[in-house]
Amino acid sequence: MPDMSASVSLAVTHLVPLAKEVDQNKVTPGVLGFIVFAVMALAVWGLMKSMSKHMRKVDFKEAPDPAAEQAAKADSAAQRG
C-alpha cells in the first residue's frame, strides 16, 4: 500500500496550480476552496449518518432504582406521619 502522505502531497501539488489561476486582484476561495469545503461537507454527512444509526440502537428505557423508590416511600410516610 503506498504511503498516505505521499498521495496527499501529490493531490495537493495538482490542486495548487488550479487555485492560482484566478486573478491576483480578487479574493476568492477558488477550486481548492471548493474541494476542501466539499470534502468537509461529505465528512459531516457521514458522521451525522453514523450518529443517527448509533442513536437508533440506544434503549432509553431506564430500570427503576430500588433505593430511590424506598426513599420516596420513606418521605411520603414521614409527611403523613
Contacts in CASP RR format, 6 or more apart in sequence:
PFRMAT RR
TARGET T0000
AUTHOR 0000-0000-0000
METHOD contacts of the structure
MODEL  1
MPDMSASVSLAVTHLVPLAKEVDQNKVTPGVLGFIVFAVMALAVWGLMKS
MSKHMRKVDFKEAPDPAAEQAAKADSAAQRG
15 31 0 8 1.000
15 32 0 8 1.000
15 35 0 8 1.000
16 32 0 8 1.000
18 30 0 8 1.000
18 31 0 8 1.000
18 32 0 8 1.000
19 30 0 8 1.000
19 31 0 8 1.000
19 32 0 8 1.000
19 33 0 8 1.000
22 28 0 8 1.000
22 30 0 8 1.000
29 37 0 8 1.000
END
